[in-house]
Amino acid sequence: MDWVEFVFLGIGTYFDIKDRELPVKYFIFFGIVGIGMNIVWRYQSFQEVLIGSCIGGMFLAIGWITKEAIGYGDGWGLVILGILKGWQKLIPVVFGAFFFGGIYSLWRLIGLKTSRYETIPFYPFLLAASVGVSLL
């Protein structure tokens, strides 16, 4: 199952770095794939998928409340990851992505002296954290 997640995050990383925007078709496709794989192979329970996607939904709500301080694409990506991974594997990925993203942001602020209002793509950090969690 990890390979589907890595393909999802790899494509998302490409679009996030290149355009800073992710196509809706991308989310629909991988959402259907994730739900279908869970139905066919039953590798996680319905509750795990539901809670995992609700965690992503919380990030969508945070994005709406903060006027996209966390982008909607990031929130939708976490919804899809919740479907693909379930909540128990999603939480360490989210923490790892924020950790890596925080270190990178500090480096840009202090080392490169960039503006704190400059946005950075989040999918590369999700990909790195996901690979790290899968290797553990």
ChimeraX attribute file (.defattr): number of C-alpha atoms within 10 A of each C-alpha:
attribute: neighborCount
match mode: 1-to-1
recipient: residues
	/A:1	11
	/A:2	12
	/A:3	8
	/A:4	14
	/A:5	19
	/A:6	16
	/A:7	13
	/A:8	22
	/A:9	22
	/A:10	17
	/A:11	13
	/A:12	27
	/A:13	21
	/A:14	16
	/A:15	16
	/A:16	21
	/A:17	15
	/A:18	11
	/A:19	11
	/A:20	17
	/A:21	16
	/A:22	21
	/A:23	12
	/A:24	10
	/A:25	9
	/A:26	13
	/A:27	18
	/A:28	13
	/A:29	12
	/A:30	20
	/A:31	21
	/A:32	13
	/A:33	16
	/A:34	21
	/A:35	16
	/A:36	12
	/A:37	17
	/A:38	19
	/A:39	13
	/A:40	8
	/A:41	8
	/A:42	11
	/A:43	13
	/A:44	16
	/A:45	11
	/A:46	15
	/A:47	11
	/A:48	19
	/A:49	24
	/A:50	15
	/A:51	18
	/A:52	25
	/A:53	25
	/A:54	17
	/A:55	22
	/A:56	25
	/A:57	20
	/A:58	14
	/A:59	22
	/A:60	23
	/A:61	16
	/A:62	17
	/A:63	18
	/A:64	15
	/A:65	11
	/A:66	11
	/A:67	11
	/A:68	16
	/A:69	12
	/A:70	18
	/A:71	21
	/A:72	21
	/A:73	23
	/A:74	23
	/A:75	23
	/A:76	21
	/A:77	28
	/A:78	27
	/A:79	28
	/A:80	28
	/A:81	29
	/A:82	27
	/A:83	30
	/A:84	29
	/A:85	26
	/A:86	24
	/A:87	23
	/A:88	13
	/A:89	17
	/A:90	26
	/A:91	15
	/A:92	15
	/A:93	25
	/A:94	18
	/A:95	13
	/A:96	20
	/A:97	22
	/A:98	16
	/A:99	14
	/A:100	16
	/A:101	20
	/A:102	13
	/A:103	12
	/A:104	14
	/A:105	18
	/A:106	14
	/A:107	13
	/A:108	16
	/A:109	14
	/A:110	10
	/A:111	10
	/A:112	10
	/A:113	10
	/A:114	13
	/A:115	10
	/A:116	10
	/A:117	7
	/A:118	9
	/A:119	12
	/A:120	14
	/A:121	20
	/A:122	22
	/A:123	26
	/A:124	20
	/A:125	22
	/A:126	28
	/A:127	22
	/A:128	18
	/A:129	23
	/A:130	24
	/A:131	15
	/A:132	14
	/A:133	14
	/A:134	11
	/A:135	7
	/A:136	5
